[in-house]
Amino acid sequence: MRRPFLLLDIDGVLIPFPAADGAAPATHVRHDVVPTGRSAEGSVTVWLNPDHGPLLMDVFRTGLVSPVWCTSWCRDATTLIGPLLGLPTLPYVDLPRPQITTSHPDGYLWKRDHVETWLGDAPVAWIDDDFTNIDHAWAAERTARGSATLLVQPDPHVGLRGEHLACVRAWAAQLITTPTGGPTATSKVQAA
């Protein structure tokens, strides 16, 4: 069994959406970044938890997964967000910038068709806050066809938690030790 990819989203995972009162979690630190194609006057404020870098690095160092950004931040994920967390340069899925008004124009996460093409039959653990039930059914079907697929879905107002990464680690370790290709279930791990 080849090492699974770990696909990482940013918005709603590493950058939580504000609470109803506009506040970010107390664990997060403010940063102003300038995405590609913007001038310094067009900076974007992001809130990042400095603990995420070490937590992610602990998973990366196990060698159980191959981490890849899977976010609309594309290259900016590795040049702007990753360095703020102390992460190494990671590859990214080169997602298009679709003209859509919802992240589920076909009832499922818009990224999924692009990810499916990019993955081929590779095993994957995918952390994103925006999966639908249709995405979870896709993951179960993909796993049943022999391409182990784990979906981990943080609460977008809380973001990534240690238990999400523990789930990924356990799942990836089981893939290595199970001769049939590993776990057959997908996961929707949510923060409390």
Buried (B, 14 or more C-beta within 10 A) or exposed (E): BEBBBBBBBBBBBBBBBEEEEEEBEEBBEEBEBBBEEEEEEEEBEBBBBEEBBEBBBEBBEEEBBBBBBBBBBBEBBBBBBBEBBEBEEBEBBEBEEEEEEEBBEEEBBBBBEBBBEBBEEBBBBBBBBBBBEBBBEBBBEBBEEEBBBBBBBBBBBBBBBEBBBBBBBBBBEBBEEEEEBBBEEBBEBBBE
